[in-house]
Amino acid sequence: MNDDKWLFEKGCFLGNWCETPEPEKKETPVESVQKTQSKDMDTLLKELDEIKQHIQDVRLRGWQIAKLIEFHNNDFAKE
């Protein structure tokens, strides 16, 4: 049995029965850009280094996948 339904049927209400939930405010693109613009130079440089590292990792993974595909296509993996 649903407790909320039972309480409602018995005439008992929860303490917050009259409160309306506040809708969750989503960040607009303009607000996110304004946040980005307010960062200091050290933070921006750190983020740039992280992006460069991520790009290098993706390139390395791409190279490894290309090698695996080459091995597969040339029957190196088959007996």
LOKOL-113717 format. One record per atom (N, C-alpha, C, O, CB): x, y, z; atom name; residue in three letters. Coordinates in steps of 0.05 Angstrom, whole numbers. Each point is the difference from the previous one (the first is absolute). Glycine has a CB too. Layout:
<pts>
[[X Y Z] CA Ala],
...
</pts>
This chain:
<pts>
[[17 -23 0] N Met],
[[-17 23 0] CA Met],
[[18 25 0] C Met],
[[20 1 14] O Met],
[[-57 -26 10] CB Met],
[[29 44 -40] N Asn],
[[15 25 -2] CA Asn],
[[-7 17 25] C Asn],
[[-23 7 5] O Asn],
[[23 -8 -56] CB Asn],
[[21 8 67] N Asp],
[[-4 15 25] CA Asp],
[[-12 27 -5] C Asp],
[[-17 9 15] O Asp],
[[55 -33 5] CB Asp],
[[-30 38 -41] N Asp],
[[-10 27 -6] CA Asp],
[[-30 -2 -6] C Asp],
[[-15 17 8] O Asp],
[[60 -2 -25] CB Asp],
[[-52 -35 2] N Lys],
[[-29 -3 -8] CA Lys],
[[-16 -6 25] C Lys],
[[-22 11 4] O Lys],
[[35 -28 -50] CB Lys],
[[-3 0 64] N Trp],
[[-14 -8 24] CA Trp],
[[-3 25 18] C Trp],
[[-22 5 11] O Trp],
[[40 -52 -14] CB Trp],
[[3 63 5] N Leu],
[[-1 24 17] CA Leu],
[[-21 20 -12] C Leu],
[[-15 12 15] O Leu],
[[63 -18 -1] CB Leu],
[[-48 8 -41] N Phe],
[[-19 18 -13] CA Phe],
[[-29 -9 5] C Phe],
[[-17 16 7] O Phe],
[[51 -6 -42] CB Phe],
[[-39 -36 33] N Glu],
[[-27 -11 4] CA Glu],
[[-9 4 29] C Glu],
[[-24 3 4] O Glu],
[[32 -36 -41] CB Glu],
[[10 31 56] N Lys],
[[-7 4 28] CA Lys],
[[-2 29 8] C Lys],
[[-7 6 23] O Lys],
[[30 -49 -14] CB Lys],
[[-16 61 -28] N Gly],
[[-2 28 7] CA Gly],
[[25 11 13] C Gly],
[[0 23 9] O Gly],
[[-48 -29 -4] CB Gly],
[[69 -9 -5] N Cys],
[[25 9 12] CA Cys],
[[18 9 -23] C Cys],
[[3 -13 -21] O Cys],
[[-7 -19 60] CB Cys],
[[15 55 -36] N Phe],
[[17 11 -21] CA Phe],
[[29 2 11] C Phe],
[[4 4 24] O Phe],
[[-43 21 -45] CB Phe],
[[57 -27 3] N Leu],
[[28 4 8] CA Leu],
[[5 29 5] C Leu],
[[-15 17 -9] O Leu],
[[29 -57 -18] CB Leu],
[[8 46 41] N Gly],
[[6 28 7] CA Gly],
[[4 18 -24] C Gly],
[[-5 24 2] O Gly],
[[25 -41 39] CB Gly],
[[-11 6 -63] N Asn],
[[6 17 -23] CA Asn],
[[-22 -3 -22] C Asn],
[[6 4 -24] O Asn],
[[43 -9 34] CB Asn],
[[-73 -2 -3] N Trp],
[[-21 -5 -20] CA Trp],
[[-8 25 -16] C Trp],
[[-8 -2 -22] O Trp],
[[-9 -34 52] CB Trp],
[[21 60 -18] N Cys],
[[-8 24 -14] CA Cys],
[[23 14 -15] C Cys],
[[-4 19 -14] O Cys],
[[-31 -13 48] CB Cys],
[[59 -17 -31] N Glu],
[[23 12 -13] CA Glu],
[[2 -9 -29] C Glu],
[[-4 -24 -6] O Glu],
[[28 26 50] CB Glu],
[[-19 16 -61] N Thr],
[[4 -7 -28] CA Thr],
[[30 -3 -5] C Thr],
[[15 18 8] O Thr],
[[-58 5 -23] CB Thr],
[[51 -44 2] N Pro],
[[29 -3 -5] CA Pro],
[[10 22 -19] C Pro],
[[-13 6 -20] O Pro],
[[9 -56 29] CB Pro],
[[27 60 -4] N Glu],
[[12 20 -17] CA Glu],
[[12 -14 -24] C Glu],
[[15 -20 2] O Glu],
[[-5 50 37] CB Glu],
[[-16 -20 -63] N Pro],
[[12 -12 -24] CA Pro],
[[30 3 0] C Pro],
[[11 21 8] O Pro],
[[-54 -13 -34] CB Pro],
[[56 -28 16] N Glu],
[[30 1 -1] CA Glu],
[[8 19 -22] C Glu],
[[-8 -2 -23] O Glu],
[[12 -45 40] CB Glu],
[[13 67 -9] N Lys],
[[9 20 -20] CA Lys],
[[23 -12 -16] C Lys],
[[20 -8 11] O Lys],
[[-35 46 19] CB Lys],
[[12 -37 -56] N Lys],
[[21 -10 -18] CA Lys],
[[16 24 -9] C Lys],
[[-10 22 -4] O Lys],
[[-18 -61 -11] CB Lys],
[[54 34 12] N Glu],
[[18 21 -9] CA Glu],
[[-3 5 -30] C Glu],
[[1 -19 -15] O Glu],
[[31 7 52] CB Glu],
[[-35 37 -44] N Thr],
[[-2 6 -28] CA Thr],
[[27 1 -13] C Thr],
[[20 3 14] O Thr],
[[-62 23 -5] CB Thr],
[[44 -29 -35] N Pro],
[[26 2 -13] CA Pro],
[[14 27 5] C Pro],
[[25 0 3] O Pro],
[[-42 -31 -38] CB Pro],
[[2 52 37] N Val],
[[12 26 5] CA Val],
[[13 1 28] C Val],
[[22 10 3] O Val],
[[-56 12 -34] CB Val],
[[20 -34 50] N Glu],
[[11 -1 27] CA Glu],
[[26 -17 2] C Glu],
[[18 7 14] O Glu],
[[-64 -1 4] CB Glu],
[[46 -28 -33] N Ser],
[[24 -17 0] CA Ser],
[[23 14 -13] C Ser],
[[23 -3 9] O Ser],
[[-52 -37 -9] CB Ser],
[[24 56 -21] N Val],
[[22 15 -12] CA Val],
[[10 22 18] C Val],
[[24 5 2] O Val],
[[-44 -14 -47] CB Val],
[[2 22 59] N Gln],
[[8 21 19] CA Gln],
[[17 -12 22] C Gln],
[[19 13 10] O Gln],
[[-60 13 -21] CB Gln],
[[35 -50 21] N Lys],
[[16 -13 20] CA Lys],
[[28 -6 -11] C Lys],
[[20 5 14] O Lys],
[[-61 -26 6] CB Lys],
[[42 12 -45] N Thr],
[[26 -6 -12] CA Thr],
[[17 24 -3] C Thr],
[[24 -1 4] O Thr],
[[-45 -36 -28] CB Thr],
[[9 59 17] N Gln],
[[15 25 -4] CA Gln],
[[11 11 26] C Gln],
[[18 16 -1] O Gln],
[[-47 -6 -38] CB Gln],
[[18 -17 61] N Ser],
[[9 11 26] CA Ser],
[[23 -16 12] C Ser],
[[8 6 23] O Ser],
[[-54 12 -16] CB Ser],
[[56 -38 -21] N Lys],
[[23 -16 11] CA Lys],
[[26 15 -3] C Lys],
[[3 16 -19] O Lys],
[[-28 -59 8] CB Lys],
[[43 38 30] N Asp],
[[26 13 -2] CA Asp],
[[18 -15 -20] C Asp],
[[-6 -22 -8] O Asp],
[[1 39 55] CB Asp],
[[28 -4 -54] N Met],
[[17 -11 -20] CA Met],
[[12 -27 8] C Met],
[[2 -18 -17] O Met],
[[9 64 4] CB Met],
[[-4 -50 38] N Asp],
[[12 -25 9] CA Asp],
[[-20 -23 -3] C Asp],
[[7 -22 -9] O Asp],
[[22 46 42] CB Asp],
[[-54 -19 -27] N Thr],
[[-21 -21 -3] CA Thr],
[[-3 -7 -29] C Thr],
[[-3 -23 -7] O Thr],
[[-20 40 48] CB Thr],
[[22 4 -58] N Leu],
[[-4 -5 -29] CA Leu],
[[24 -16 -12] C Leu],
[[-4 -18 -16] O Leu],
[[-23 60 13] CB Leu],
[[51 -35 12] N Leu],
[[24 -15 -10] CA Leu],
[[0 -29 9] C Leu],
[[7 -18 -15] O Leu],
[[19 61 16] CB Leu],
[[-35 -48 24] N Lys],
[[-2 -27 10] CA Lys],
[[-21 -16 -16] C Lys],
[[5 -23 -7] O Lys],
[[8 39 53] CB Lys],
[[-36 -3 -52] N Glu],
[[-20 -14 -16] CA Glu],
[[10 -5 -28] C Glu],
[[-6 -21 -11] O Glu],
[[-30 43 38] CB Glu],
[[51 -4 -38] N Leu],
[[11 -4 -27] CA Leu],
[[20 -23 0] C Leu],
[[-1 -17 -19] O Leu],
[[-4 66 10] CB Leu],
[[21 -52 30] N Asp],
[[19 -23 2] CA Asp],
[[-16 -26 2] C Asp],
[[8 -20 -12] O Asp],
[[26 50 34] CB Asp],
[[-56 -30 -7] N Glu],
[[-16 -24 3] CA Glu],
[[-12 -8 -27] C Glu],
[[-2 -23 -7] O Glu],
[[-8 35 55] CB Glu],
[[1 8 -63] N Ile],
[[-12 -5 -27] CA Ile],
[[22 -11 -19] C Ile],
[[-6 -19 -14] O Ile],
[[-28 56 21] CB Ile],
[[58 -26 -6] N Lys],
[[21 -10 -17] CA Lys],
[[7 -29 7] C Lys],
[[4 -16 -17] O Lys],
[[15 63 13] CB Lys],
[[-18 -53 30] N Gln],
[[6 -27 9] CA Gln],
[[-22 -19 -9] C Gln],
[[6 -23 -9] O Gln],
[[18 40 49] CB Gln],
[[-49 -9 -39] N His],
[[-22 -16 -9] CA His],
[[2 -6 -30] C His],
[[-5 -22 -9] O His],
[[-24 41 46] CB His],
[[36 2 -52] N Ile],
[[3 -4 -29] CA Ile],
[[22 -20 -6] C Ile],
[[-2 -17 -18] O Ile],
[[-14 64 10] CB Ile],
[[38 -45 23] N Gln],
[[22 -19 -4] CA Gln],
[[-8 -29 7] C Gln],
[[7 -19 -14] O Gln],
[[26 56 24] CB Gln],
[[-49 -40 11] N Asp],
[[-10 -26 8] CA Asp],
[[-18 -12 -22] C Asp],
[[2 -23 -6] O Asp],
[[1 36 55] CB Asp],
[[-20 4 -60] N Val],
[[-18 -9 -21] CA Val],
[[16 -8 -25] C Val],
[[-6 -20 -12] O Val],
[[-31 50 30] CB Val],
[[57 -14 -25] N Arg],
[[17 -7 -23] CA Arg],
[[14 -27 4] C Arg],
[[2 -16 -18] O Arg],
[[4 65 9] CB Arg],
[[4 -53 34] N Leu],
[[14 -25 6] CA Leu],
[[-19 -24 -2] C Leu],
[[6 -21 -12] O Leu],
[[25 46 42] CB Leu],
[[-55 -22 -20] N Arg],
[[-20 -21 -2] CA Arg],
[[-8 -5 -29] C Arg],
[[-3 -23 -8] O Arg],
[[-15 35 53] CB Arg],
[[16 9 -60] N Gly],
[[-6 -3 -29] CA Gly],
[[22 -16 -14] C Gly],
[[-6 -17 -17] O Gly],
[[-20 60 18] CB Gly],
[[51 -37 6] N Trp],
[[22 -14 -13] CA Trp],
[[0 -29 8] C Trp],
[[5 -18 -16] O Trp],
[[22 60 17] CB Trp],
[[-33 -48 25] N Gln],
[[-1 -28 9] CA Gln],
[[-23 -15 -14] C Gln],
[[4 -23 -7] O Gln],
[[16 37 52] CB Gln],
[[-42 -1 -48] N Ile],
[[-23 -13 -14] CA Ile],
[[7 -5 -29] C Ile],
[[-7 -21 -10] O Ile],
[[-25 43 41] CB Ile],
[[45 -3 -44] N Ala],
[[8 -4 -28] CA Ala],
[[19 -23 -2] C Ala],
[[-2 -16 -19] O Ala],
[[-4 65 10] CB Ala],
[[24 -52 27] N Lys],
[[19 -23 0] CA Lys],
[[-15 -26 4] C Lys],
[[5 -20 -14] O Lys],
[[32 49 32] CB Lys],
[[-56 -30 0] N Leu],
[[-16 -24 5] CA Leu],
[[-16 -7 -25] C Leu],
[[-3 -24 -7] O Leu],
[[0 34 56] CB Leu],
[[-8 10 -62] N Ile],
[[-16 -5 -25] CA Ile],
[[19 -11 -22] C Ile],
[[-8 -19 -14] O Ile],
[[-25 55 26] CB Ile],
[[57 -25 -13] N Glu],
[[19 -10 -20] CA Glu],
[[7 -29 6] C Glu],
[[1 -17 -19] O Glu],
[[18 64 13] CB Glu],
[[-14 -54 31] N Phe],
[[6 -27 7] CA Phe],
[[-23 -19 -7] C Phe],
[[4 -22 -11] O Phe],
[[26 38 48] CB Phe],
[[-54 -7 -32] N His],
[[-24 -16 -5] CA His],
[[-4 -4 -30] C His],
[[-5 -22 -10] O His],
[[-16 39 52] CB His],
[[24 4 -57] N Asn],
[[-4 -1 -29] CA Asn],
[[21 -17 -14] C Asn],
[[-5 -11 -21] O Asn],
[[-17 56 23] CB Asn],
[[46 -46 9] N Asn],
[[22 -15 -13] CA Asn],
[[3 -28 12] C Asn],
[[20 -13 -4] O Asn],
[[3 56 -5] CB Asn],
[[-44 -52 23] N Asp],
[[-1 -27 11] CA Asp],
[[23 -6 19] C Asp],
[[7 -24 4] O Asp],
[[-29 10 -46] CB Asp],
[[33 34 56] N Phe],
[[21 -5 20] CA Phe],
[[-12 -13 25] C Phe],
[[14 -14 14] O Phe],
[[13 53 -32] CB Phe],
[[-53 -33 23] N Ala],
[[-12 -11 24] CA Ala],
[[-11 -28 -4] C Ala],
[[-6 -14 19] O Ala],
[[-6 60 -6] CB Ala],
[[11 -55 -38] N Lys],
[[-11 -27 -5] CA Lys],
[[22 -20 0] C Lys],
[[23 6 -6] O Lys],
[[-61 14 -21] CB Lys],
[[30 -45 32] N Glu],
[[20 -22 0] CA Glu],
[[6 -10 -27] C Glu],
[[16 -18 -4] O Glu],
[[-31 5 49] CB Glu],
</pts>
